Amino acid sequence: MKPYGIYLFDFDYTLADSSAGIVMCFQTVLKKNGYGDITDEGIKRTIGKTLEDSFSVLTGVTDTGMLQRLKDEYIGQAALHMTANTRLFPETGSVLSELKNRGARLGIISTKYRYTIAELLDRDFPPGFFDIVVGCEDVREPKPSPEGLNYAMACLNGGRENTLYIGDSIIDAQVAEAAAVDFCGVLHGMTTRDELSVYPHKLIARDLTALIEQD
């Protein structure tokens, strides 16, 4: 793959596997509220959506007040369990370090809260390793809106032609398309190659090592 000056990443199922923590938090909240028949696989299929959208998909609830209550309960559970149940993918650290050694700037665009991501990054990376982290509290419109991606590029003074966005889901592919930046899909998550291939892409790769392989 050709080198880029800026690499912007989704977080869940792209840099790290948070699925154990996410499933734990969702199941705790769902069962508490009478939804005991939701499968773990069903929950995993919603990773990458906002919490409100995920709960609505899983339960059929559309009332905004109820969705906010479920979200608040999830946030409470996540504060207790998420970091301990999140692990970087095996190649993440080495690939990102190599990109930095080559002079690239790195960022994260996620539907997670930035403070949650920061806690995970503090555990696994040195201070200041990432040039920017954009969480759900930093944007008015969540993904698939390109707002977060556009904001990161503006902060880093990066041109679209010099930016690559990397993610695992259809939502991520839609973000890149809306922002008119190159997209690389990775197959760490629940989305298949065929599902990602529908959208414009430079590459769909098994994992992140493709980012440091030369054309």
C-alpha positions in Angstrom: 0.0 0.0 0.0 1.3 3.5 -0.8 2.4 5.6 2.2 0.1 8.3 3.6 0.9 11.2 5.8 -2.1 10.7 8.1 -3.7 7.4 9.2 -7.0 7.8 11.0 -8.5 4.7 12.7 -11.8 3.4 14.0 -11.2 1.8 17.4 -13.5 -1.2 18.2 -12.7 -4.2 16.0 -10.0 -2.1 14.2 -7.3 -1.4 16.7 -8.6 -3.5 19.6 -11.1 -6.2 20.5 -13.5 -4.7 23.1 -16.2 -7.2 22.3 -16.0 -9.1 25.6 -16.5 -5.9 27.6 -19.2 -4.6 25.3 -21.2 -7.8 25.4 -20.8 -7.9 29.2 -22.1 -4.4 29.6 -25.0 -4.8 27.2 -26.1 -8.1 28.7 -26.1 -6.6 32.2 -28.2 -3.7 31.2 -30.5 -5.7 28.9 -31.3 -8.4 31.4 -31.9 -5.8 34.1 -34.5 -4.3 31.9 -36.2 -7.5 30.9 -34.5 -8.3 27.6 -33.0 -11.6 28.5 -33.2 -13.2 25.0 -30.6 -11.1 23.2 -27.7 -13.1 21.9 -24.0 -12.1 22.2 -23.7 -12.4 18.4 -26.5 -9.9 18.0 -24.8 -7.5 20.3 -21.5 -7.8 18.4 -23.2 -7.0 15.1 -24.1 -3.5 16.6 -20.5 -2.6 17.5 -19.7 0.7 15.8 -23.1 2.1 16.2 -24.0 4.7 18.8 -25.3 3.3 22.1 -28.8 4.6 21.4 -28.9 3.0 18.0 -27.5 -0.3 19.3 -30.1 -0.5 22.1 -32.9 0.4 19.6 -31.8 -2.3 17.2 -31.5 -4.9 19.9 -34.8 -4.1 21.8 -37.0 -2.3 19.3 -37.3 0.6 21.7 -37.7 4.0 20.0 -38.6 6.2 23.0 -35.7 8.6 23.4 -36.1 8.8 27.2 -35.9 5.0 27.5 -32.9 4.8 25.2 -31.1 7.5 27.2 -31.7 5.5 30.4 -30.3 2.4 28.9 -27.3 4.3 27.6 -26.7 5.8 31.0 -26.8 2.4 32.6 -24.4 1.1 30.0 -21.9 3.9 30.6 -22.0 3.0 34.3 -21.2 -0.6 33.5 -18.5 0.4 31.0 -16.7 2.4 33.6 -16.3 -0.7 35.7 -15.5 -3.4 33.1 -14.5 -2.0 29.7 -10.7 -1.4 30.1 -10.1 -4.7 31.8 -11.9 -6.5 29.0 -10.3 -4.8 26.0 -7.2 -6.0 24.3 -5.2 -4.6 21.3 -5.0 -6.9 18.3 -1.6 -8.7 18.2 -0.2 -6.5 15.4 -1.6 -3.2 16.5 1.3 -1.9 18.5 4.0 -2.9 16.1 2.2 -1.5 13.0 1.4 1.8 14.6 4.9 2.2 15.9 6.3 1.5 12.4 3.9 4.1 10.9 5.1 6.7 13.4 8.7 5.8 12.7 8.0 6.6 9.1 6.8 10.1 10.1 3.1 9.5 9.8 0.5 11.2 12.1 -2.0 8.9 13.8 -5.5 9.5 15.0 -8.7 7.7 16.2 -12.3 8.5 15.3 -14.7 6.5 17.4 -18.3 6.4 18.7 -16.8 5.6 22.1 -16.4 8.4 24.6 -12.9 9.9 24.3 -12.2 9.5 28.1 -12.8 5.7 27.7 -10.4 5.5 24.8 -7.9 7.6 26.7 -7.9 5.2 29.6 -7.2 2.3 27.2 -4.5 4.2 25.4 -2.8 5.2 28.7 -2.5 1.5 29.5 -1.0 0.4 26.1 0.8 3.4 24.6 3.2 6.1 25.7 1.8 9.6 26.3 1.1 11.6 23.2 1.5 8.6 20.9 -1.7 9.6 19.0 -1.9 13.0 17.4 -5.7 13.3 17.9 -8.5 11.2 19.4 -12.1 12.1 18.5 -14.8 10.6 20.6 -18.6 10.8 20.5 -18.6 13.9 22.7 -16.5 15.8 20.2 -19.1 15.8 17.4 -22.7 16.8 16.9 -23.4 14.0 14.4 -21.9 10.5 15.0 -20.6 8.2 12.3 -21.6 7.6 9.5 -21.5 11.4 9.4 -18.0 12.5 8.3 -17.9 15.2 10.9 -15.3 13.5 13.1 -13.1 12.6 10.2 -13.2 16.1 8.8 -12.5 17.6 12.2 -9.4 15.4 12.6 -8.1 16.3 9.2 -8.6 20.0 9.9 -6.8 19.7 13.2 -3.9 17.9 11.6 -3.8 20.2 8.6 -4.0 17.1 6.4 -5.3 17.0 2.8 -7.8 14.3 1.8 -5.4 12.9 -0.8 -2.8 12.3 2.0 -5.2 10.7 4.5 -6.3 7.1 4.9 -9.2 6.0 7.1 -9.1 2.5 8.5 -12.1 0.6 9.9 -13.9 -2.7 10.1 -17.5 -1.9 9.4 -20.0 -0.7 6.8 -20.3 2.5 8.9 -16.6 3.1 8.6 -16.7 2.6 4.8 -19.6 5.1 4.6 -17.6 7.6 6.7 -14.7 7.5 4.4 -16.9 7.8 1.3 -18.7 10.8 2.7 -15.4 12.5 3.6 -13.9 11.6 0.2 -10.9 10.0 1.7 -9.3 6.7 0.9 -10.5 3.7 2.9 -8.9 0.5 4.1 -11.1 -2.2 5.5 -9.9 -4.7 8.0 -11.6 -8.0 8.8 -11.1 -8.2 12.5 -14.8 -7.7 13.2 -18.2 -9.0 12.2 -18.4 -7.4 8.7 -17.4 -9.6 5.8 -15.2 -8.8 2.8 -18.2 -8.9 0.5 -20.1 -6.4 2.7 -17.1 -4.0 2.7 -16.4 -4.5 -1.0 -19.6 -2.7 -1.9 -18.0 0.6 -0.9 -15.0 2.5 -2.4 -11.8 1.1 -0.9 -8.1 0.9 -1.6 -7.7 -2.4 0.2 -9.6 -4.9 2.3 -7.1 -6.7 4.5 -7.0 -9.5 7.0 -5.4 -7.3 9.6 -3.4 -4.0 10.0 -0.1 -5.4 8.7 -1.1 -4.4 5.2 -0.6 -0.8 6.2 3.2 -1.3 6.4 3.6 -3.5 3.4 5.1 -1.7 0.4 3.4 -1.7 -3.0 
